Amino acid sequence: MAVTVAIETPLQDDVRVLVAALNEHLLPLSPLEFQFKMTVEQMAGADTTLFVARDEDGNAVGIGALKVHSPELGEVKRMFTDPSVRGKRVGSTLLDAIVALARDKGLGQLMLETGTGPGMAEAHRLYTRSGFLARGPFLDYPDSEWSAFFELPLSAPVSAA
């Protein structure tokens, strides 16, 4: 399956549909206070760049964002692929675009927070295959059983999946 990934505004109906699907997927996996979501309006801020993956027909099938916290630190946010395209490397393609942009911006480190448990196993595999290493909490994320944290030093090459 061929997909294209491009920087787009999150303020589109098809992106809102993917964000709603992501939120629905996360809802049963952890208590709400441990779900650190960004709205599409927040993703439209100057500190965040959203990538949208589209299939051959132009349908939005995945999203992922880079939020820049400082000249040294970027964060991967709102990674999601539609269940119909899972296993077809859409997530890897999105993550590669986020990492490339972070490198282009000269960021020293890329981090992320994600959930734990069986519903997040595929995400953990994606991140570790892409060179991310497990780490402890960062920024103001609390240390809890509901969160897993990963980092990618951008001075190191990204391993191929």
N, C-alpha and C positions, 0 to 999 in steps of 0.2 A: 504494500500500500504506500503510495507516494503522498507525503504531506509537505506542506510549506509552512514555515514558521516565520512570522514577521512581528515587528513591534506594532501594536495597535492600541487604540484607546479602549479602556475597560468599559466605557459608557455605551455599550452596544447591547441590544437585546440578546443576541446569541451568547455573549460573554456572561451576561446576567444569568442565563439558563445554566451555564456550566458552574458558575459560582454557587447557585442554588443547589445543584446536584452535589457539589463538593460539601456544602454545609449539611445536606441531608445524609451523605455518607458518614460524616464525622459525628453527627448527633448521637448515635448509640455507643460510640467508642470511648467516650470520656465525659466527665462532668463538664457542664458549660463553662465553669470558671477556669478550666484547663484547655479551652479551645480558643486559640489566639488568632481570630479571623480578621481579615481586612475586608471592608466593603468595597464595592466597585468605585465608590466615590473616593475612598482613601487610596485605592490603587491609582487613581487619576492624579494624585499629587506629584509635584515636581521631583520628589525623592524616589519615585517608584517607576519602573519600566515594565510594562506587561507584554509578554510574548503570547501570541495566539497561534495554535497549530490548526491548519485547515486541510481537509481532505480534497480529493480531485474535484469535487463538486462545490467547493467553497464553504462547506459546513465547518463550523468551529468544533473541533474534537479534543482540544486540550488547551490548557493555560498554564503559565508559570510566570512569576515576577521576580525582579531584582529590586530590593529596597536598599538604598545606600544610607547608612547611618553616619559614616564619617569617611574621610579620605582613605582610611585603612580598612573599614569594615562594611561588607555588603551582606545581605541576608536573602536567602531564597524563600519566597512566600507563595502561597496559593497554588502549589503544584497539583494538577488534576488532569486526568485523561478520562474521556468518556469510556464506560465499560465496554462498549462495542469495539474499541480499538486497542484495548489492553493487550500487551504482548507483541505489539507491532512497532515498538521502539519510538512511539510518539513522546513518551516521557523522557527518554534519553535525548531525543532531538531537542526538546524544550530545554532540558538541563544544560546541554552543550551550548545552546545559544545564551543562556544566562551566564554560564561560566566565561564564555568568550567576551561578553559585554563587561563583566566584572574585571577581566584582565585588561580590556581596552581602556577602562576607566582608571587603571592603575591601582586598583584595590589590593591590599595585601592579604586579605583573608575573606573567605566566604563561609557563612555559617547558616545553620537552619535548625528549627525546632519542628518536630513532628510527633505524632502520637505513637503509642505503643500498642502491643497486642496483635492478634491475628489479622485484624483489618488493615494493618499497616506494614505487614511483612514485605509486600512488593515494593513499597516506597523505600524501606530500609535497604533492600537489595539494590535498587536503582542507585541510591546514594553511595553505598560502599563500592559498587562496581565502577562508579565514576570517580573514585579516589577519595571520597569523604571519609573521615575518621570520627569515631565516636568521641565525645567530649562531655564535659559538664555544662551546666546552665551558663548562659551569657546574657548580656544586657539585663533586663529586669524580669526575665523568665524565672519562675519559682522551680526549685528542685522538687520533682514529684514522680510518682510511679506512672503518671499519665503522659509524660514527655520523654522523648529521646532527642539528644542534641548531637549535631555533626558539624565538622569544620573541614574546610579545604584550604590549605595554605596555597596561595596563588603563585608563589614563587616556584612551586614544584609542578612538574608536568602532570597533566590529567591522564590517568590510565585509561586505555581503551577497554570498552565493555565487551 
